[in-house]
Amino acid sequence: MKIFQAPKFIVCFTALFFLFSVSSILAKPKDKDRWNSKYKNEAYLFGEKPIPFLVDNLHLLPKGKALDIAMGEGRNGVYLATQGFNVIGLDISEKGLEKAHRLAKKNKVTIKTKVVDLENFQIEPNTYDVILCSYYMQKNLFKQFQSGLKPGGMIVVETYNVDYLNYARFSRQWALKTNELLDIFKGLRVIRYQDYDDGKEAYSSIIAQKPSH
């Protein structure tokens, strides 16, 4: 009787494919667990105050429906709600969003939230007046921001850039390259842009607008 033996390269490929598939499946629960663990304490990990760039430029933003991507504990989305925006927040961590609702209650406003895996999320087209994302890097999702905006809508994005690596142990893949936000959102009209570096941290911020027509 002849016994068939698969070539070694097929066996190796099959094993690698299986391991990759399993790691991809496990990655999302790990992300959820990691952030739930970070947010489990009563204290707000990143504070209760919104980022200064948002506060300083609030007057530029069109009032209406705002989507807060990777909302976390809600400091930015809740601030927008206090300023009259209809806020929807998305995050992988239900613990973070629970704290966002507590912060909203403390500020006497209401927000809507949804637990989602942002790596597999599609933004509804022509839906939002403002799309906000701070300190979360997912470039393929950034590319959906323009289609998700209503005509005349604006994005607000802020996150670490490569200069931050001078001050902290941080993965380069999660840091913006020089002027990268300008390249990512080149189809939008840039309203405000900054590269900030105070010798302790470094980040880039942008506000850009979708054409009205």
Residue frames as a rotation matrix with the C-alpha (Angstrom) as fourth column:
MET 1
0.582 0.813 0.000 0.00
0.813 -0.582 0.000 0.00
0.000 0.000 -1.000 0.00
LYS 2
-0.428 -0.698 0.573 1.31
0.671 -0.671 -0.315 3.40
0.605 0.250 0.756 -0.91
ILE 3
0.291 0.461 -0.838 0.95
0.888 -0.455 0.059 6.14
-0.355 -0.762 -0.542 1.65
PHE 4
0.345 -0.106 0.933 0.73
0.584 -0.754 -0.302 9.71
0.735 0.648 -0.198 0.36
GLN 5
0.043 -0.392 -0.919 2.93
0.891 -0.401 0.213 12.23
-0.452 -0.828 0.332 2.16
ALA 6
0.932 0.319 0.170 2.36
0.362 -0.843 -0.398 15.90
0.016 0.433 -0.901 1.49
PRO 7
0.099 -0.919 0.383 5.46
0.591 -0.255 -0.765 17.82
0.801 0.302 0.517 0.46
LYS 8
-0.291 -0.309 -0.906 7.08
0.954 -0.161 -0.251 19.59
-0.068 -0.937 0.342 3.39
PHE 9
-0.985 -0.132 0.112 6.47
0.144 -0.984 0.109 23.05
0.096 0.123 0.988 1.97
ILE 10
-0.247 0.965 0.084 2.69
-0.058 -0.102 0.993 22.37
0.967 0.240 0.081 1.83
VAL 11
0.240 0.290 -0.926 2.68
0.836 0.423 0.349 21.18
0.493 -0.858 -0.141 5.43
CYS 12
-0.616 -0.563 -0.551 4.66
0.762 -0.603 -0.236 24.24
-0.199 -0.565 0.801 6.53
PHE 13
-0.873 0.325 0.363 2.42
-0.074 -0.824 0.562 26.60
0.482 0.464 0.744 4.56
THR 14
0.067 0.960 -0.273 -0.72
0.241 0.250 0.938 25.03
0.968 -0.129 -0.214 6.03
ALA 15
0.062 -0.118 -0.991 0.68
0.986 0.159 0.043 25.33
0.153 -0.980 0.126 9.55
LEU 16
-0.877 -0.440 -0.195 1.67
0.460 -0.885 -0.073 28.96
-0.140 -0.154 0.978 9.04
PHE 17
-0.603 0.730 0.323 -1.74
-0.100 -0.471 0.877 29.79
0.792 0.496 0.356 7.57
PHE 18
0.256 0.705 -0.661 -3.45
0.606 0.416 0.678 28.17
0.753 -0.574 -0.321 10.56
LEU 19
-0.251 -0.441 -0.862 -1.28
0.956 -0.255 -0.148 30.07
-0.154 -0.861 0.485 13.03
PHE 20
-0.977 -0.106 0.183 -1.90
0.153 -0.951 0.268 33.37
0.146 0.290 0.946 11.23
SER 21
-0.252 0.963 0.092 -5.66
0.034 -0.086 0.996 32.76
0.967 0.254 -0.011 11.17
VAL 22
0.283 0.332 -0.900 -5.75
0.854 0.340 0.394 31.90
0.437 -0.880 -0.187 14.87
SER 23
-0.586 -0.577 -0.569 -3.65
0.772 -0.611 -0.175 34.95
-0.247 -0.542 0.804 15.79
SER 24
-0.857 0.330 0.395 -5.96
-0.031 -0.799 0.601 37.19
0.514 0.503 0.695 13.76
ILE 25
0.123 0.955 -0.271 -9.01
0.296 0.225 0.928 35.76
0.947 -0.195 -0.255 15.52
LEU 26
0.245 -0.081 -0.966 -7.40
0.958 0.172 0.228 36.17
0.148 -0.982 0.120 18.94
ALA 27
-0.708 -0.648 0.281 -6.10
0.611 -0.761 -0.217 39.69
0.355 0.018 0.935 18.27
LYS 28
-0.245 0.680 0.691 -9.46
-0.109 -0.727 0.678 41.40
0.963 0.091 0.252 18.71
PRO 29
0.754 0.486 -0.442 -10.30
0.361 0.255 0.897 39.83
0.549 -0.836 0.017 22.10
LYS 30
-0.035 -0.850 -0.525 -6.79
0.999 -0.009 -0.052 40.73
0.040 -0.526 0.849 23.21
ASP 31
-0.710 -0.168 0.684 -7.31
0.293 -0.953 0.070 44.35
0.640 0.250 0.726 22.12
LYS 32
0.265 0.913 0.310 -10.64
-0.110 -0.290 0.951 44.46
0.958 -0.286 0.024 23.93
ASP 33
0.682 -0.038 -0.731 -9.23
0.663 0.455 0.595 42.89
0.310 -0.890 0.335 27.08
ARG 34
-0.382 -0.920 -0.082 -6.18
0.893 -0.345 -0.289 45.18
0.237 -0.184 0.954 27.05
TRP 35
-0.657 0.152 0.739 -8.25
-0.025 -0.983 0.179 48.36
0.754 0.099 0.650 26.85
ASN 36
0.530 0.843 -0.093 -10.87
0.016 0.100 0.995 47.11
0.848 -0.528 0.040 29.29
SER 37
0.340 -0.507 -0.792 -8.04
0.920 0.356 0.166 46.50
0.198 -0.785 0.587 31.73
LYS 38
-0.708 -0.643 0.292 -6.66
0.599 -0.766 -0.235 50.01
0.375 0.009 0.927 31.17
TYR 39
-0.498 0.595 0.631 -10.07
-0.292 -0.800 0.524 51.59
0.816 0.077 0.573 31.72
LYS 40
-0.004 0.594 -0.805 -11.21
0.559 0.668 0.490 49.49
0.829 -0.448 -0.334 34.70
ASN 41
-0.638 -0.297 -0.711 -10.15
0.768 -0.311 -0.559 52.02
-0.055 -0.903 0.426 37.35
GLU 42
0.394 0.842 -0.368 -12.40
0.822 -0.502 -0.270 54.86
-0.412 -0.196 -0.890 38.46
ALA 43
0.021 -0.475 -0.880 -9.84
-0.055 -0.879 0.474 57.51
-0.998 0.038 -0.044 37.50
TYR 44
0.950 0.310 -0.022 -9.84
-0.007 -0.049 -0.999 58.66
-0.311 0.949 -0.045 33.88
LEU 45
0.395 -0.856 0.335 -6.68
0.792 0.501 0.348 57.38
-0.466 0.127 0.876 32.21
PHE 46
-0.413 -0.522 0.746 -6.38
0.855 -0.505 0.120 60.39
0.314 0.687 0.655 29.89
GLY 47
-0.924 0.085 -0.374 -8.25
0.145 -0.825 -0.546 62.84
-0.355 -0.558 0.750 32.09
GLU 48
-0.050 0.995 0.090 -11.68
0.784 0.095 -0.613 64.38
-0.619 0.040 -0.785 31.68
LYS 49
0.178 0.052 -0.983 -10.64
-0.241 -0.966 -0.095 67.46
-0.954 0.254 -0.159 29.71
PRO 50
0.907 0.164 0.388 -10.73
0.322 0.322 -0.890 67.51
-0.271 0.932 0.239 25.89
ILE 51
-0.062 -0.955 0.290 -7.60
0.977 0.001 0.211 68.02
-0.202 0.296 0.933 23.82
PRO 52
-0.179 -0.052 -0.982 -6.71
0.255 -0.967 0.004 71.75
-0.950 -0.250 0.187 23.59
PHE 53
-0.973 -0.228 -0.028 -6.68
0.023 -0.216 0.976 71.67
-0.228 0.949 0.216 19.77
LEU 54
-0.436 0.891 0.127 -10.39
0.806 0.324 0.495 70.79
0.400 0.318 -0.859 19.80
VAL 55
0.222 0.511 -0.831 -11.27
0.848 -0.522 -0.094 73.50
-0.482 -0.683 -0.549 22.32
ASP 56
-0.433 -0.524 -0.734 -9.23
0.165 -0.846 0.507 76.18
-0.886 0.098 0.453 20.56
ASN 57
-0.964 -0.014 -0.267 -10.86
-0.257 -0.221 0.941 75.50
-0.072 0.975 0.209 17.21
LEU 58
-0.561 0.810 0.168 -14.40
0.589 0.534 -0.607 74.62
-0.581 -0.242 -0.777 18.24
HIS 59
0.013 0.608 -0.794 -15.78
-0.162 -0.782 -0.601 77.77
-0.987 0.136 0.089 16.63
LEU 60
-0.591 -0.319 -0.741 -14.71
-0.754 -0.109 0.648 76.47
-0.288 0.941 -0.176 13.20
LEU 61
-0.976 0.105 0.191 -16.71
0.137 0.977 0.163 73.25
-0.170 0.185 -0.968 13.36
PRO 62
-0.523 0.850 -0.057 -20.17
-0.533 -0.274 0.801 72.92
0.665 0.450 0.596 11.79
LYS 63
-0.546 0.401 0.735 -22.79
-0.711 0.242 -0.660 72.05
-0.443 -0.884 0.153 14.42
GLY 64
0.280 0.706 -0.650 -24.66
-0.883 0.455 0.115 68.81
0.377 0.542 0.751 13.95
LYS 65
0.987 0.154 0.049 -23.88
-0.162 0.941 0.296 65.11
-0.001 -0.300 0.954 14.08
ALA 66
0.186 -0.981 0.059 -20.40
-0.959 -0.194 -0.206 64.22
0.213 -0.018 -0.977 15.35
LEU 67
0.896 -0.019 -0.443 -18.71
0.029 0.999 0.016 60.81
0.442 -0.027 0.896 15.21
ASP 68
0.380 -0.778 0.500 -16.00
-0.920 -0.261 0.293 60.19
-0.098 -0.572 -0.815 17.82
ILE 69
0.630 -0.248 -0.736 -13.72
-0.226 0.848 -0.480 57.41
0.743 0.469 0.478 16.57
ALA 70
-0.136 -0.651 -0.747 -11.98
0.626 0.528 -0.574 55.39
0.768 -0.545 0.335 19.31
MET 71
0.448 0.501 0.741 -13.85
-0.137 -0.780 0.610 57.44
0.884 -0.375 -0.281 21.90
GLY 72
-0.612 -0.683 -0.399 -12.25
0.265 0.298 -0.917 55.71
0.745 -0.667 -0.002 24.88
GLU 73
-0.549 0.345 -0.761 -13.45
0.817 0.031 -0.576 57.36
-0.175 -0.938 -0.299 28.11
GLY 74
0.232 0.884 0.405 -15.20
0.966 -0.259 0.013 60.13
0.117 0.388 -0.914 26.21
ARG 75
-0.203 -0.313 -0.928 -13.30
0.629 -0.768 0.122 63.32
-0.751 -0.558 0.353 27.05
ASN 76
-0.956 -0.216 -0.200 -13.58
-0.004 -0.670 0.743 64.79
-0.294 0.711 0.639 23.53
GLY 77
-0.630 0.771 0.094 -17.01
0.436 0.250 0.865 63.49
0.643 0.586 -0.493 22.57
VAL 78
0.083 0.650 -0.756 -18.57
0.995 -0.099 0.024 64.61
-0.059 -0.754 -0.655 25.85
TYR 79
-0.547 -0.334 -0.768 -17.07
0.337 -0.927 0.163 68.06
-0.766 -0.169 0.620 25.36
LEU 80
-0.973 0.220 0.062 -18.68
-0.011 -0.319 0.948 68.29
0.229 0.922 0.313 21.93
ALA 81
-0.243 0.934 -0.262 -22.00
0.794 0.347 0.499 67.22
0.557 -0.086 -0.826 23.46
THR 82
-0.064 0.184 -0.981 -21.75
0.826 -0.542 -0.156 70.07
-0.561 -0.820 -0.117 25.99
GLN 83
-0.725 -0.279 -0.630 -21.35
-0.069 -0.881 0.469 72.40
-0.685 0.383 0.619 23.01
GLY 84
0.041 0.927 -0.373 -24.56
-0.653 -0.258 -0.712 71.27
-0.756 0.273 0.595 21.34
PHE 85
-0.493 -0.264 -0.829 -23.34
-0.832 0.420 0.362 68.45
0.252 0.869 -0.427 19.07
ASN 86
0.720 0.665 0.198 -25.24
-0.682 0.731 0.030 65.19
-0.124 -0.156 0.980 18.60
VAL 87
-0.171 -0.985 -0.023 -22.43
-0.985 0.172 -0.009 62.76
0.013 0.021 -1.000 19.48
ILE 88
0.953 0.277 -0.119 -21.97
-0.281 0.959 -0.017 59.12
0.110 0.050 0.993 18.60
GLY 89
0.120 -0.962 0.246 -18.88
-0.978 -0.073 0.194 57.39
-0.169 -0.264 -0.950 20.02
LEU 90
0.849 0.079 -0.523 -17.27
-0.268 0.917 -0.296 54.16
0.456 0.391 0.799 18.84
ASP 91
-0.073 -0.913 0.401 -14.73
-0.991 0.022 -0.129 52.03
0.109 -0.406 -0.907 20.68
ILE 92
-0.157 -0.065 -0.985 -13.69
-0.232 0.972 -0.027 48.40
0.960 0.224 -0.168 21.16
SER 93
-0.874 -0.290 -0.390 -13.84
0.301 0.306 -0.903 48.78
0.382 -0.907 -0.180 24.96
GLU 94
0.178 0.984 0.022 -17.22
0.459 -0.103 0.882 48.67
0.870 -0.147 -0.470 26.68
LYS 95
0.179 -0.187 -0.966 -15.47
0.972 -0.119 0.203 49.71
-0.153 -0.975 0.160 29.90
GLY 96
-0.848 -0.526 -0.067 -14.22
0.497 -0.832 0.247 52.88
-0.186 0.176 0.967 28.27
LEU 97
-0.604 0.681 0.414 -17.66
0.106 -0.446 0.889 53.69
0.790 0.581 0.198 26.88
GLU 98
0.308 0.669 -0.677 -19.29
0.819 0.175 0.546 53.08
0.484 -0.722 -0.494 30.27
LYS 99
-0.239 -0.485 -0.841 -16.97
0.822 -0.562 0.091 55.74
-0.517 -0.670 0.533 31.68
ALA 100
-0.933 -0.046 0.357 -17.84
0.276 -0.729 0.627 58.01
0.232 0.683 0.693 28.76
HIS 101
-0.024 0.995 0.098 -21.52
0.412 -0.080 0.908 57.78
0.911 0.062 -0.408 29.72
ARG 102
0.318 0.080 -0.945 -20.65
0.947 -0.084 0.311 58.56
-0.054 -0.993 -0.102 33.33
LEU 103
-0.700 -0.633 -0.331 -18.68
0.584 -0.774 0.246 61.60
-0.411 -0.021 0.911 32.21
ALA 104
-0.688 0.538 0.487 -21.61
0.236 -0.469 0.851 62.70
0.686 0.701 0.196 30.05
LYS 105
0.337 0.836 -0.432 -23.97
0.713 0.074 0.698 62.36
0.615 -0.543 -0.571 33.01
LYS 106
-0.070 -0.478 -0.876 -21.57
0.914 -0.382 0.135 64.38
-0.399 -0.791 0.463 35.15
ASN 107
-0.923 -0.334 -0.192 -21.69
0.212 -0.856 0.471 67.12
-0.321 0.394 0.861 32.50
LYS 108
-0.209 0.962 -0.174 -25.49
0.003 -0.177 -0.984 66.86
-0.978 -0.206 0.034 32.17
VAL 109
-0.116 0.179 -0.977 -25.47
-0.978 -0.195 0.081 65.75
-0.176 0.964 0.198 28.54
THR 110
0.522 0.282 0.805 -26.27
-0.158 0.960 -0.233 62.54
-0.838 -0.006 0.545 26.69
ILE 111
-0.319 -0.616 -0.720 -24.26
-0.914 -0.001 0.406 60.68
-0.251 0.787 -0.563 24.08
LYS 112
0.882 0.472 -0.003 -24.77
-0.449 0.836 -0.316 57.56
-0.147 0.279 0.949 22.01
THR 113
-0.181 -0.981 0.074 -22.10
-0.907 0.195 0.374 54.86
-0.381 0.001 -0.925 21.91
LYS 114
0.887 0.383 -0.259 -21.45
-0.456 0.816 -0.355 51.56
0.075 0.433 0.898 20.18
VAL 115
0.157 -0.828 0.539 -18.88
-0.415 0.440 0.797 48.84
-0.896 -0.348 -0.274 20.88
VAL 116
0.972 0.143 -0.187 -17.23
-0.222 0.298 -0.928 48.02
-0.077 0.944 0.321 17.55
ASP 117
0.188 -0.927 0.326 -14.06
0.619 0.369 0.693 46.54
-0.762 0.072 0.643 16.11
LEU 118
0.507 0.041 -0.861 -12.81
-0.343 -0.907 -0.245 49.56
-0.791 0.419 -0.446 14.19
GLU 119
-0.596 -0.800 -0.070 -10.52
-0.417 0.233 0.878 47.43
-0.686 0.552 -0.473 12.05
ASN 120
-0.827 0.382 0.412 -13.64
0.559 0.629 0.540 45.98
-0.052 0.677 -0.734 10.41
PHE 121
-0.043 0.823 -0.566 -15.87
0.555 -0.451 -0.699 49.03
-0.831 -0.345 -0.438 10.55
GLN 122
-0.525 -0.016 0.851 -17.38
0.802 -0.345 0.489 50.92
0.285 0.939 0.194 7.64
ILE 123
-0.709 0.259 -0.656 -18.37
0.177 -0.835 -0.521 54.57
-0.682 -0.485 0.547 8.14
GLU 124
0.220 0.879 0.423 -21.75
0.811 0.076 -0.580 55.46
-0.542 0.470 -0.696 6.66
PRO 125
-0.619 -0.505 0.602 -21.29
0.772 -0.532 0.348 57.81
0.144 0.680 0.719 3.68
ASN 126
-0.595 0.319 0.737 -22.45
0.058 -0.898 0.436 61.46
0.801 0.303 0.516 3.80
THR 127
0.239 0.718 -0.654 -23.63
0.667 0.369 0.648 61.15
0.706 -0.590 -0.391 7.40
TYR 128
0.304 -0.211 -0.929 -21.55
0.924 -0.172 0.342 63.31
-0.232 -0.962 0.142 9.75
ASP 129
0.942 -0.002 0.336 -20.89
0.073 -0.975 -0.211 67.01
0.328 0.224 -0.918 10.17
VAL 130
0.257 -0.889 0.378 -17.77
-0.952 -0.300 -0.058 66.27
0.165 -0.345 -0.924 12.21
ILE 131
0.835 -0.162 -0.525 -15.57
0.197 0.980 0.011 63.18
0.513 -0.113 0.851 12.45
LEU 132
0.501 -0.608 0.616 -13.18
-0.841 -0.510 0.180 63.29
0.205 -0.608 -0.767 15.40
CYS 133
0.842 -0.308 -0.443 -10.27
0.329 0.944 -0.032 60.95
0.428 -0.119 0.896 16.09
SER 134
0.495 -0.700 0.514 -7.55
-0.779 -0.620 -0.093 61.51
0.384 -0.355 -0.852 18.68
TYR 135
-0.290 -0.802 0.522 -4.60
-0.937 0.350 0.017 59.27
-0.197 -0.484 -0.852 19.50
TYR 136
0.288 0.298 0.910 -5.78
0.003 0.950 -0.312 56.35
-0.958 0.093 0.272 17.43
MET 137
-0.338 -0.535 -0.774 -3.96
-0.800 -0.269 0.536 55.35
-0.495 0.801 -0.337 14.25
GLN 138
-0.130 0.271 0.954 -5.69
0.425 0.884 -0.193 53.33
-0.896 0.380 -0.231 11.55
LYS 139
-0.719 -0.329 -0.612 -4.86
-0.253 -0.696 0.671 54.68
-0.647 0.638 0.417 8.13
ASN 140
-0.883 0.440 0.163 -7.38
0.362 0.418 0.833 52.63
0.298 0.795 -0.528 6.16
LEU 141
0.020 0.901 -0.434 -10.10
0.984 -0.094 -0.149 54.04
-0.175 -0.424 -0.888 8.41
PHE 142
-0.335 -0.234 -0.913 -8.75
0.180 -0.967 0.182 57.60
-0.925 -0.104 0.366 7.95
LYS 143
-0.992 -0.124 -0.011 -9.38
0.007 -0.144 0.990 57.13
-0.125 0.982 0.144 4.24
GLN 144
-0.390 0.919 0.060 -13.10
0.860 0.340 0.381 56.66
0.330 0.200 -0.923 4.96
PHE 145
-0.428 0.224 -0.876 -13.42
0.617 -0.635 -0.464 59.98
-0.660 -0.739 0.133 6.75
GLN 146
-0.905 0.043 -0.423 -13.97
-0.285 -0.800 0.528 62.05
-0.316 0.598 0.736 3.61
SER 147
-0.681 0.689 -0.248 -16.81
0.029 0.364 0.931 59.83
0.732 0.627 -0.267 2.34
GLY 148
-0.359 0.545 -0.758 -18.35
0.909 0.388 -0.151 59.75
0.212 -0.743 -0.634 5.84
LEU 149
-0.737 0.035 -0.675 -18.64
0.279 -0.894 -0.351 63.53
-0.616 -0.447 0.649 5.99
LYS 150
0.514 0.838 0.182 -21.57
0.702 -0.289 -0.650 65.51
-0.492 0.462 -0.737 4.71
PRO 151
0.105 -0.449 0.887 -20.61
0.762 -0.537 -0.362 68.20
0.639 0.714 0.286 2.18
GLY 152
0.256 -0.099 0.961 -18.98
-0.314 -0.949 -0.014 70.98
0.914 -0.298 -0.275 4.18
GLY 153
0.990 0.118 -0.083 -18.28
0.026 0.419 0.907 68.64
0.142 -0.900 0.412 7.10
MET 154
0.324 -0.915 0.242 -14.94
-0.784 -0.403 -0.473 68.59
0.530 -0.037 -0.847 8.90
ILE 155
0.594 -0.289 -0.751 -12.49
0.477 0.878 0.040 66.09
0.648 -0.382 0.659 10.33
VAL 156
0.537 -0.523 0.662 -10.50
-0.800 -0.565 0.201 66.69
0.269 -0.638 -0.722 13.50
VAL 157
0.824 -0.338 -0.455 -7.51
0.325 0.940 -0.109 64.35
0.464 -0.058 0.884 13.92
GLU 158
0.394 -0.770 0.502 -4.64
-0.856 -0.507 -0.106 64.45
0.336 -0.388 -0.859 16.40
THR 159
0.990 -0.139 -0.027 -2.05
0.138 0.898 0.417 61.79
-0.034 -0.416 0.909 17.21
TYR 160
0.448 -0.890 -0.088 1.64
-0.059 -0.128 0.990 61.24
-0.892 -0.438 -0.109 17.88
ASN 161
0.896 -0.268 -0.354 4.21
-0.384 -0.066 -0.921 61.82
0.223 0.961 -0.162 15.17
VAL 162
0.601 -0.686 -0.411 7.70
0.445 0.714 -0.540 60.37
0.664 0.141 0.735 14.69
ASP 163
-0.187 -0.702 0.687 9.32
-0.291 -0.628 -0.721 63.04
0.938 -0.335 -0.087 16.86
TYR 164
0.601 0.487 0.634 7.52
-0.750 0.070 0.658 61.52
0.276 -0.870 0.407 19.84
LEU 165
0.824 -0.341 -0.452 9.93
0.314 0.940 -0.135 58.58
0.471 -0.031 0.882 19.58
ASN 166
-0.156 -0.908 0.388 12.60
0.036 -0.398 -0.917 60.93
0.987 -0.129 0.095 20.95
TYR 167
-0.415 0.074 0.907 10.74
-0.790 -0.523 -0.319 61.11
0.450 -0.849 0.276 24.26
ALA 168
0.167 0.588 0.791 9.01
-0.843 0.501 -0.195 57.78
-0.511 -0.635 0.579 24.78
ARG 169
-0.889 -0.302 0.344 9.17
-0.130 0.887 0.442 54.09
-0.439 0.349 -0.828 24.02
PHE 170
0.178 0.957 -0.231 6.58
-0.424 -0.137 -0.895 53.93
-0.888 0.257 0.381 21.30
SER 171
-0.060 -0.161 0.985 6.10
0.643 0.748 0.161 51.77
-0.763 0.643 0.059 18.21
ARG 172
-0.794 -0.351 -0.496 7.03
-0.111 -0.719 0.687 53.64
-0.597 0.600 0.532 15.04
GLN 173
-0.813 0.501 0.297 4.13
0.514 0.378 0.770 52.04
0.274 0.778 -0.565 13.17
TRP 174
0.191 0.926 -0.325 1.69
0.981 -0.169 0.093 54.02
0.031 -0.337 -0.941 15.31
ALA 175
-0.053 -0.282 -0.958 3.47
0.350 -0.904 0.247 57.36
-0.935 -0.322 0.146 14.77
LEU 176
0.902 0.425 0.081 2.73
0.253 -0.368 -0.895 59.71
-0.350 0.827 -0.439 11.89
LYS 177
-0.095 -0.893 0.441 5.47
0.992 -0.049 0.115 60.48
-0.081 0.448 0.890 9.40
THR 178
-0.667 -0.222 -0.711 6.36
0.253 -0.965 0.063 64.12
-0.701 -0.138 0.700 8.76
ASN 179
-0.621 0.502 -0.601 3.37
-0.708 -0.689 0.156 65.90
-0.336 0.523 0.784 7.15
GLU 180
-0.978 0.200 0.067 1.54
0.210 0.900 0.382 62.58
0.016 0.387 -0.922 6.78
LEU 181
-0.252 0.942 -0.221 -1.83
0.551 -0.049 -0.833 63.99
-0.796 -0.331 -0.507 7.83
LEU 182
-0.084 0.163 -0.983 -1.56
-0.572 -0.816 -0.086 66.49
-0.816 0.555 0.161 5.00
ASP 183
-0.840 -0.258 -0.478 -1.01
-0.541 0.465 0.701 63.64
0.041 0.847 -0.530 2.56
ILE 184
-0.834 0.542 0.100 -3.81
0.494 0.815 -0.302 61.46
-0.245 -0.202 -0.948 3.96
PHE 185
0.103 0.948 -0.300 -6.37
0.694 -0.284 -0.662 64.25
-0.713 -0.140 -0.687 3.77
LYS 186
-0.805 -0.541 -0.244 -5.14
0.202 -0.636 0.745 65.97
-0.558 0.551 0.621 0.61
GLY 187
-0.600 0.659 0.453 -8.64
0.649 0.071 0.757 65.71
0.467 0.749 -0.470 -0.89
LEU 188
0.458 0.748 -0.479 -9.96
0.887 -0.354 0.296 68.04
0.052 -0.561 -0.826 1.82
ARG 189
0.354 -0.291 0.889 -9.44
0.064 -0.941 -0.333 71.75
0.933 0.175 -0.315 2.40
VAL 190
-0.237 -0.523 -0.819 -7.01
0.880 0.242 -0.409 72.19
0.412 -0.817 0.402 5.30
ILE 191
0.671 0.554 0.493 -8.41
0.235 -0.789 0.568 74.67
0.703 -0.265 -0.660 7.83
ARG 192
0.618 -0.536 0.575 -5.89
-0.786 -0.405 0.467 74.21
-0.017 -0.741 -0.672 10.65
TYR 193
0.730 -0.457 -0.508 -2.69
0.279 0.878 -0.389 72.19
0.624 0.142 0.769 10.94
GLN 194
0.563 -0.611 0.556 0.02
-0.811 -0.539 0.229 71.97
0.159 -0.580 -0.799 13.56
ASP 195
0.309 -0.575 -0.757 3.11
0.356 0.808 -0.469 69.98
0.882 -0.124 0.455 14.50
TYR 196
0.747 0.053 0.663 3.58
-0.539 -0.537 0.650 70.27
0.390 -0.842 -0.372 18.25
ASP 197
0.314 -0.704 -0.637 6.79
0.590 0.670 -0.450 69.47
0.744 -0.235 0.626 20.13
ASP 198
0.790 0.030 0.612 7.45
-0.381 -0.759 0.529 70.74
0.480 -0.651 -0.588 23.64
GLY 199
-0.233 -0.968 0.093 10.48
-0.773 0.126 -0.622 68.58
0.591 -0.216 -0.777 24.35
LYS 200
-0.594 0.105 0.798 8.36
-0.606 0.595 -0.529 66.02
-0.530 -0.797 -0.289 26.20
GLU 201
-0.081 0.592 0.802 5.84
0.483 0.727 -0.488 64.91
-0.872 0.348 -0.345 23.61
ALA 202
-0.766 -0.187 -0.615 5.22
-0.421 -0.578 0.699 65.51
-0.486 0.795 0.364 19.93
TYR 203
-0.251 0.750 0.611 2.07
0.629 0.607 -0.486 65.19
-0.736 0.263 -0.624 17.86
SER 204
-0.997 0.031 0.071 0.34
0.041 -0.565 0.824 66.46
0.065 0.825 0.562 14.74
SER 205
-0.313 0.936 -0.163 -3.18
0.429 -0.014 -0.903 67.88
-0.848 -0.353 -0.396 14.50
ILE 206
-0.991 0.025 0.131 -5.43
0.111 -0.387 0.915 68.75
0.074 0.922 0.381 11.59
ILE 207
-0.068 0.993 -0.095 -8.84
0.154 -0.084 -0.984 70.18
-0.986 -0.081 -0.148 10.84
ALA 208
-0.960 -0.236 -0.148 -9.91
-0.118 -0.135 0.984 69.75
-0.252 0.962 0.102 7.23
GLN 209
-0.173 0.970 -0.171 -13.17
-0.425 -0.230 -0.876 70.30
-0.889 -0.078 0.452 5.38
LYS 210
-0.417 0.184 0.890 -14.98
0.717 0.669 0.197 68.32
-0.559 0.720 -0.411 2.71
PRO 211
-0.998 0.053 0.019 -15.93
-0.028 -0.760 0.650 70.46
0.049 0.648 0.760 -0.29
SER 212
-0.444 0.895 -0.042 -19.52
-0.334 -0.208 -0.919 71.69
-0.831 -0.395 0.391 -0.25
HIS 213
0.599 0.646 -0.473 -20.07
-0.666 0.074 -0.742 70.76
-0.444 0.760 0.475 -3.89
